[in-house]
Amino acid sequence: MGQVIVRGYRGDDEQAVLDLWNAALPADPLDRRTLLRKVILDPNFDPAWFLVAEVGGRPAGLCLCVTRRVPLEGVGLEPERGWITAFGVAPEFRRQGVGAALLDRALELFGGADRREVLIAPYTPNYFVPGVDEQAYADGLAFLQRRGFAAVSRPLSMDASIVTLDLSPWLARAAALRAEGIEVRPLRLAEAPEFLSFLREHMPGDWVRHARELLGEMAGGGAQAEQVTLGVRGGEIVGYCQFAGEHFGPFGVCADLQGRGIGTVLLARSLEAMRRQGLHHAWVLWTSDETAERVYARFGFRETRRFAVLRRALP
């Protein structure tokens, strides 16, 4: 094998990197539009940190590294943290030192930027998957663990067929909630200021961004108001959920009102709205075992992927 050369991404790499990505990471394919939207146009993107490994002039591997240069709402700059959001080696170049060369260069970059830890791969706003798929990329996971990365959590993805799902038991709970003064209904676009304020106060920072993007699509006619369902008590928003296409979520309820069935009704109403739009399936990219068992399983969601969120401390 020839010498491994690691360099930054160039514009004329586009097609070669797309081909490489799809060969190395077949469970998470990438197209040109998504490369532009989630990588190149990311406010934290630096082409020198999108590492491409070459062997004999051929692209052999890639490693997408990110540090936060622009603060994220509710989170800030996270100055001690860096992320690897994609890492892969073409099958024909594996076990030839390509992955090691990429990772060594990535850790060198993070260390030079005074980072104290590196995570794979829960970077917001533009992560692709929560971590390393334990089944699809078992060899890659083992490689990273040998290089000092350890799993800090194991989120899962879930999918459900909603065509014949009987929602009536959960929708019946809506009447009981109304008797308690809690209404579950679609968002009214004029409520956007109150909705965003609710999210800033009660939900993770990246959920605000998700909601803002969906609201922008609604304003432009590209999304419908029923894609956001609210729980409202006395004119105050206390919970919500949203969907885009078959992707369900995120959703949440104020901490002091959890356990009263509000989230269950929100979920049922959203699945009902998805079905009205002609959708047959719903999927959740990232949830915990606890939420999966407590909420999603009762609606027919089943685990489809399991991820390892990895962390390595830097000296």
MARGUDO-744397 format. One record per residue (C-alpha): residue number from 1; residue in three letters; z, y, x. Coordinates in nm, 3 decimals, always signed. Each point is the difference from the previous one (the first is absolute). Layout:
N
[NUM; "ala"; [Z; Y; X]]
...
This chain:
315
[1; "met"; [+0.000; +0.000; +0.000]]
[2; "gly"; [-0.073; +0.352; +0.116]]
[3; "gln"; [+0.253; +0.279; +0.049]]
[4; "val"; [+0.179; +0.130; -0.309]]
[5; "ile"; [-0.049; +0.376; -0.040]]
[6; "val"; [+0.217; +0.184; -0.255]]
[7; "arg"; [-0.114; +0.343; -0.117]]
[8; "gly"; [+0.021; +0.231; -0.298]]
[9; "tyr"; [-0.222; -0.007; -0.306]]
[10; "arg"; [-0.333; +0.187; -0.001]]
[11; "gly"; [-0.215; +0.098; -0.295]]
[12; "asp"; [-0.280; -0.233; +0.105]]
[13; "asp"; [+0.246; -0.292; -0.016]]
[14; "glu"; [+0.001; +0.007; -0.378]]
[15; "gln"; [-0.213; -0.303; -0.087]]
[16; "ala"; [+0.118; -0.206; +0.295]]
[17; "val"; [+0.364; +0.068; -0.088]]
[18; "leu"; [-0.060; -0.086; -0.365]]
[19; "asp"; [-0.156; -0.330; +0.103]]
[20; "leu"; [+0.282; -0.067; +0.243]]
[21; "trp"; [+0.270; +0.088; -0.255]]
[22; "asn"; [-0.148; -0.230; -0.264]]
[23; "ala"; [-0.031; -0.287; +0.247]]
[24; "ala"; [+0.350; +0.043; +0.141]]
[25; "leu"; [+0.179; +0.083; -0.327]]
[26; "pro"; [-0.192; -0.192; -0.270]]
[27; "ala"; [+0.283; +0.019; -0.254]]
[28; "asp"; [-0.015; +0.383; +0.012]]
[29; "pro"; [-0.367; +0.101; +0.012]]
[30; "leu"; [-0.098; +0.359; +0.068]]
[31; "asp"; [-0.306; +0.197; -0.108]]
[32; "arg"; [-0.143; +0.327; +0.126]]
[33; "arg"; [+0.149; +0.208; -0.280]]
[34; "thr"; [+0.352; -0.134; +0.057]]
[35; "leu"; [-0.030; +0.043; +0.377]]
[36; "leu"; [-0.083; +0.366; -0.056]]
[37; "arg"; [+0.262; +0.060; -0.269]]
[38; "lys"; [+0.297; -0.191; +0.141]]
[39; "val"; [-0.062; +0.028; +0.374]]
[40; "ile"; [-0.230; +0.279; +0.114]]
[41; "leu"; [+0.117; +0.256; -0.260]]
[42; "asp"; [+0.368; -0.090; +0.030]]
[43; "pro"; [+0.176; +0.322; +0.111]]
[44; "asn"; [+0.178; -0.198; +0.273]]
[45; "phe"; [-0.312; -0.169; +0.138]]
[46; "asp"; [-0.074; +0.034; +0.370]]
[47; "pro"; [-0.314; -0.180; +0.122]]
[48; "ala"; [+0.164; -0.060; +0.337]]
[49; "trp"; [+0.265; -0.203; -0.184]]
[50; "phe"; [-0.250; -0.219; -0.185]]
[51; "leu"; [-0.036; -0.248; +0.282]]
[52; "val"; [-0.315; -0.204; +0.045]]
[53; "ala"; [-0.011; -0.283; +0.256]]
[54; "glu"; [-0.336; -0.086; +0.157]]
[55; "val"; [-0.103; -0.305; +0.200]]
[56; "gly"; [-0.340; +0.015; +0.164]]
[57; "gly"; [-0.086; +0.300; -0.214]]
[58; "arg"; [+0.079; -0.185; -0.323]]
[59; "pro"; [+0.280; +0.110; -0.235]]
[60; "ala"; [+0.261; -0.275; +0.019]]
[61; "gly"; [+0.315; +0.139; -0.163]]
[62; "leu"; [+0.158; +0.302; -0.161]]
[63; "cys"; [+0.344; +0.155; -0.042]]
[64; "leu"; [+0.055; +0.299; -0.229]]
[65; "cys"; [+0.304; +0.198; +0.114]]
[66; "val"; [+0.153; +0.294; -0.187]]
[67; "thr"; [+0.273; +0.256; +0.052]]
[68; "arg"; [+0.081; +0.265; -0.253]]
[69; "arg"; [-0.144; +0.338; +0.098]]
[70; "val"; [+0.016; +0.144; -0.351]]
[71; "pro"; [+0.331; -0.030; -0.193]]
[72; "leu"; [+0.004; -0.229; -0.302]]
[73; "glu"; [+0.164; +0.140; -0.309]]
[74; "gly"; [+0.361; -0.113; -0.019]]
[75; "val"; [-0.023; -0.176; +0.337]]
[76; "gly"; [-0.094; +0.254; +0.267]]
[77; "leu"; [-0.149; -0.091; +0.337]]
[78; "glu"; [+0.209; -0.308; +0.084]]
[79; "pro"; [-0.017; +0.099; +0.368]]
[80; "glu"; [+0.145; -0.323; +0.139]]
[81; "arg"; [-0.236; -0.233; -0.186]]
[82; "gly"; [-0.357; -0.121; +0.046]]
[83; "trp"; [-0.214; -0.248; -0.194]]
[84; "ile"; [-0.270; -0.256; +0.065]]
[85; "thr"; [-0.188; -0.025; -0.328]]
[86; "ala"; [-0.276; -0.239; +0.105]]
[87; "phe"; [-0.021; -0.241; +0.293]]
[88; "gly"; [-0.256; -0.274; +0.051]]
[89; "val"; [-0.217; -0.185; +0.247]]
[90; "ala"; [-0.339; -0.151; -0.080]]
[91; "pro"; [+0.030; -0.380; -0.025]]
[92; "glu"; [-0.231; -0.065; +0.297]]
[93; "phe"; [+0.215; +0.218; +0.229]]
[94; "arg"; [+0.344; -0.134; -0.086]]
[95; "arg"; [+0.234; -0.143; +0.264]]
[96; "gln"; [-0.187; +0.189; +0.271]]
[97; "gly"; [+0.239; +0.291; +0.054]]
[98; "val"; [-0.162; +0.241; -0.246]]
[99; "gly"; [+0.300; +0.025; -0.233]]
[100; "ala"; [+0.237; +0.043; +0.294]]
[101; "ala"; [-0.212; +0.282; +0.145]]
[102; "leu"; [-0.011; +0.180; -0.335]]
[103; "leu"; [+0.372; -0.034; -0.062]]
[104; "asp"; [+0.092; +0.109; +0.353]]
[105; "arg"; [-0.208; +0.316; -0.044]]
[106; "ala"; [+0.147; +0.065; -0.345]]
[107; "leu"; [+0.358; -0.026; +0.128]]
[108; "glu"; [-0.092; +0.227; +0.290]]
[109; "leu"; [-0.123; +0.263; -0.247]]
[110; "phe"; [+0.313; -0.025; -0.216]]
[111; "gly"; [+0.228; +0.017; +0.302]]
[112; "gly"; [-0.183; +0.305; +0.133]]
[113; "ala"; [+0.055; +0.168; -0.337]]
[114; "asp"; [+0.378; -0.064; +0.024]]
[115; "arg"; [+0.007; -0.250; -0.284]]
[116; "arg"; [+0.303; -0.226; -0.024]]
[117; "glu"; [-0.142; -0.263; -0.233]]
[118; "val"; [-0.333; -0.136; -0.117]]
[119; "leu"; [-0.052; -0.150; -0.346]]
[120; "ile"; [-0.275; -0.226; -0.132]]
[121; "ala"; [-0.125; +0.117; -0.244]]
[122; "pro"; [+0.176; +0.206; -0.273]]
[123; "tyr"; [-0.144; +0.342; +0.083]]
[124; "thr"; [-0.044; +0.245; -0.282]]
[125; "pro"; [-0.220; +0.143; -0.136]]
[126; "asn"; [-0.277; -0.229; +0.125]]
[127; "tyr"; [+0.130; -0.349; +0.064]]
[128; "phe"; [-0.231; -0.290; -0.076]]
[129; "val"; [+0.261; -0.272; -0.052]]
[130; "pro"; [+0.380; +0.011; +0.034]]
[131; "gly"; [+0.010; -0.222; +0.309]]
[132; "val"; [-0.154; -0.310; +0.154]]
[133; "asp"; [-0.117; -0.261; -0.252]]
[134; "glu"; [+0.208; -0.301; +0.099]]
[135; "gln"; [-0.260; -0.254; -0.110]]
[136; "ala"; [-0.334; +0.170; +0.063]]
[137; "tyr"; [+0.100; +0.124; +0.346]]
[138; "ala"; [+0.255; -0.256; +0.114]]
[139; "asp"; [-0.134; -0.002; +0.358]]
[140; "gly"; [+0.010; +0.379; +0.020]]
[141; "leu"; [+0.355; +0.004; -0.134]]
[142; "ala"; [+0.110; -0.251; +0.263]]
[143; "phe"; [-0.168; +0.208; +0.273]]
[144; "leu"; [+0.181; +0.316; -0.107]]
[145; "gln"; [+0.334; -0.178; -0.023]]
[146; "arg"; [-0.046; -0.130; +0.355]]
[147; "arg"; [-0.058; +0.361; +0.105]]
[148; "gly"; [+0.334; +0.121; -0.133]]
[149; "phe"; [-0.072; +0.082; -0.365]]
[150; "ala"; [+0.250; -0.129; -0.256]]
[151; "ala"; [-0.027; -0.014; -0.379]]
[152; "val"; [+0.222; +0.253; -0.179]]
[153; "ser"; [-0.114; -0.084; -0.354]]
[154; "arg"; [-0.236; -0.236; -0.183]]
[155; "pro"; [-0.162; +0.177; -0.297]]
[156; "leu"; [-0.249; -0.178; -0.222]]
[157; "ser"; [-0.308; +0.069; -0.205]]
[158; "met"; [-0.023; -0.129; -0.356]]
[159; "asp"; [-0.280; -0.050; -0.252]]
[160; "ala"; [-0.005; -0.073; -0.373]]
[161; "ser"; [-0.257; -0.082; -0.264]]
[162; "ile"; [+0.063; +0.239; -0.290]]
[163; "val"; [-0.272; -0.114; -0.240]]
[164; "thr"; [+0.222; -0.225; -0.211]]
[165; "leu"; [+0.340; +0.130; +0.108]]
[166; "asp"; [+0.232; +0.042; -0.299]]
[167; "leu"; [+0.160; +0.341; +0.041]]
[168; "ser"; [+0.168; +0.012; -0.341]]
[169; "pro"; [+0.349; -0.107; +0.117]]
[170; "trp"; [+0.018; +0.290; +0.242]]
[171; "leu"; [-0.178; +0.254; -0.219]]
[172; "ala"; [+0.258; -0.073; -0.271]]
[173; "arg"; [+0.261; +0.142; +0.234]]
[174; "ala"; [-0.172; +0.340; -0.034]]
[175; "ala"; [+0.143; +0.041; -0.352]]
[176; "ala"; [+0.351; -0.061; +0.130]]
[177; "leu"; [-0.055; +0.257; +0.273]]
[178; "arg"; [-0.116; +0.256; -0.256]]
[179; "ala"; [+0.325; -0.055; -0.189]]
[180; "glu"; [+0.177; +0.084; +0.327]]
[181; "gly"; [-0.203; +0.321; +0.032]]
[182; "ile"; [-0.245; -0.132; +0.262]]
[183; "glu"; [-0.371; +0.025; -0.077]]
[184; "val"; [-0.263; -0.194; +0.198]]
[185; "arg"; [-0.344; +0.158; -0.027]]
[186; "pro"; [-0.305; +0.114; +0.201]]
[187; "leu"; [+0.023; +0.307; +0.221]]
[188; "arg"; [-0.126; +0.330; -0.139]]
[189; "leu"; [-0.190; +0.184; +0.273]]
[190; "ala"; [+0.192; +0.320; -0.077]]
[191; "glu"; [+0.313; -0.186; +0.113]]
[192; "ala"; [-0.129; -0.027; +0.357]]
[193; "pro"; [+0.254; +0.252; +0.144]]
[194; "glu"; [+0.296; -0.181; -0.153]]
[195; "phe"; [-0.143; -0.337; +0.098]]
[196; "leu"; [-0.040; +0.100; +0.366]]
[197; "ser"; [+0.349; +0.150; +0.005]]
[198; "phe"; [+0.140; -0.328; -0.133]]
[199; "leu"; [-0.179; -0.193; +0.273]]
[200; "arg"; [+0.122; +0.231; +0.277]]
[201; "glu"; [+0.358; -0.037; -0.114]]
[202; "his"; [+0.013; -0.370; -0.078]]
[203; "met"; [-0.282; -0.191; +0.172]]
[204; "pro"; [-0.128; -0.059; +0.357]]
[205; "gly"; [-0.210; +0.275; +0.152]]
[206; "asp"; [-0.326; -0.194; +0.008]]
[207; "trp"; [+0.023; -0.065; -0.375]]
[208; "val"; [-0.039; +0.375; -0.054]]
[209; "arg"; [-0.328; -0.010; +0.189]]
[210; "his"; [-0.125; -0.298; -0.203]]
[211; "ala"; [+0.081; +0.179; -0.324]]
[212; "arg"; [-0.153; +0.329; +0.114]]
[213; "glu"; [-0.328; -0.175; +0.084]]
[214; "leu"; [-0.010; -0.168; -0.339]]
[215; "leu"; [+0.077; +0.329; -0.177]]
[216; "gly"; [-0.288; +0.158; +0.188]]
[217; "glu"; [-0.232; -0.272; -0.126]]
[218; "met"; [+0.125; +0.058; -0.354]]
[219; "ala"; [-0.068; +0.371; +0.027]]
[220; "gly"; [-0.354; -0.076; +0.111]]
[221; "gly"; [-0.057; -0.256; -0.273]]
[222; "gly"; [+0.001; -0.295; +0.240]]
[223; "ala"; [+0.320; -0.155; -0.137]]
[224; "gln"; [+0.172; -0.020; -0.336]]
[225; "ala"; [+0.344; +0.125; -0.100]]
[226; "glu"; [+0.109; -0.350; -0.105]]
[227; "gln"; [-0.016; -0.104; +0.367]]
[228; "val"; [+0.345; +0.160; +0.030]]
[229; "thr"; [+0.271; -0.109; -0.242]]
[230; "leu"; [+0.324; +0.195; -0.022]]
[231; "gly"; [+0.352; -0.071; -0.115]]
[232; "val"; [+0.139; +0.321; -0.152]]
[233; "arg"; [+0.353; +0.076; -0.122]]
[234; "gly"; [+0.078; +0.332; -0.162]]
[235; "gly"; [-0.314; +0.154; +0.146]]
[236; "glu"; [+0.094; -0.116; +0.352]]
[237; "ile"; [-0.211; -0.255; +0.188]]
[238; "val"; [+0.217; -0.295; +0.105]]
[239; "gly"; [-0.259; -0.260; +0.101]]
[240; "tyr"; [-0.370; -0.063; +0.047]]
[241; "cys"; [-0.268; -0.242; +0.105]]
[242; "gln"; [-0.366; +0.038; +0.083]]
[243; "phe"; [-0.311; -0.205; +0.067]]
[244; "ala"; [-0.345; +0.052; +0.147]]
[245; "gly"; [-0.252; -0.267; -0.085]]
[246; "glu"; [+0.170; -0.337; +0.031]]
[247; "his"; [+0.254; +0.137; +0.248]]
[248; "phe"; [+0.331; +0.036; -0.181]]
[249; "gly"; [+0.272; +0.228; +0.129]]
[250; "pro"; [+0.199; +0.159; +0.127]]
[251; "phe"; [+0.266; +0.026; -0.268]]
[252; "gly"; [+0.366; +0.089; -0.013]]
[253; "val"; [+0.293; +0.117; -0.211]]
[254; "cys"; [+0.283; +0.242; +0.081]]
[255; "ala"; [+0.281; -0.188; +0.172]]
[256; "asp"; [+0.259; +0.080; -0.268]]
[257; "leu"; [-0.220; -0.147; -0.276]]
[258; "gln"; [-0.111; -0.321; +0.166]]
[259; "gly"; [+0.091; -0.327; -0.168]]
[260; "arg"; [-0.062; +0.129; -0.353]]
[261; "gly"; [-0.350; -0.143; -0.042]]
[262; "ile"; [-0.188; +0.325; +0.059]]
[263; "gly"; [-0.195; -0.140; +0.293]]
[264; "thr"; [-0.092; -0.310; -0.197]]
[265; "val"; [-0.147; +0.206; -0.284]]
[266; "leu"; [-0.181; +0.228; +0.246]]
[267; "leu"; [-0.158; -0.303; +0.161]]
[268; "ala"; [-0.098; -0.155; -0.335]]
[269; "arg"; [-0.155; +0.326; -0.124]]
[270; "ser"; [-0.199; +0.038; +0.322]]
[271; "leu"; [-0.133; -0.356; -0.018]]
[272; "glu"; [-0.093; +0.066; -0.363]]
[273; "ala"; [-0.193; +0.311; +0.106]]
[274; "met"; [-0.173; -0.194; +0.278]]
[275; "arg"; [-0.111; -0.260; -0.251]]
[276; "arg"; [-0.137; +0.272; -0.229]]
[277; "gln"; [-0.216; +0.115; +0.291]]
[278; "gly"; [-0.150; -0.349; +0.015]]
[279; "leu"; [+0.187; -0.116; +0.310]]
[280; "his"; [+0.077; -0.370; +0.032]]
[281; "his"; [+0.237; +0.001; +0.297]]
[282; "ala"; [+0.277; +0.210; +0.150]]
[283; "trp"; [+0.121; -0.011; +0.357]]
[284; "val"; [+0.287; +0.149; +0.197]]
[285; "leu"; [-0.054; +0.044; +0.373]]
[286; "trp"; [+0.358; +0.036; +0.113]]
[287; "thr"; [+0.329; -0.102; -0.156]]
[288; "ser"; [+0.324; -0.169; +0.098]]
[289; "asp"; [+0.128; -0.344; -0.095]]
[290; "glu"; [+0.270; +0.162; -0.210]]
[291; "thr"; [-0.243; +0.209; -0.206]]
[292; "ala"; [-0.245; -0.288; -0.026]]
[293; "glu"; [+0.263; -0.229; -0.146]]
[294; "arg"; [+0.164; +0.262; -0.220]]
[295; "val"; [-0.307; +0.173; -0.142]]
[296; "tyr"; [-0.346; -0.128; +0.083]]
[297; "ala"; [+0.041; -0.376; -0.040]]
[298; "arg"; [+0.085; +0.033; -0.368]]
[299; "phe"; [-0.342; +0.160; -0.054]]
[300; "gly"; [-0.185; -0.286; +0.165]]
[301; "phe"; [-0.035; +0.153; +0.346]]
[302; "arg"; [-0.011; -0.258; +0.279]]
[303; "glu"; [+0.021; +0.040; +0.375]]
[304; "thr"; [-0.343; +0.009; +0.165]]
[305; "arg"; [+0.079; +0.130; +0.349]]
[306; "arg"; [+0.312; +0.026; +0.215]]
[307; "phe"; [+0.026; +0.254; +0.280]]
[308; "ala"; [+0.225; +0.049; +0.300]]
[309; "val"; [+0.085; +0.364; +0.069]]
[310; "leu"; [+0.047; +0.000; +0.377]]
[311; "arg"; [+0.199; +0.230; +0.228]]
[312; "arg"; [+0.029; +0.036; +0.374]]
[313; "ala"; [+0.244; +0.235; +0.168]]
[314; "leu"; [-0.127; +0.197; +0.298]]
[315; "pro"; [+0.210; +0.096; +0.302]]
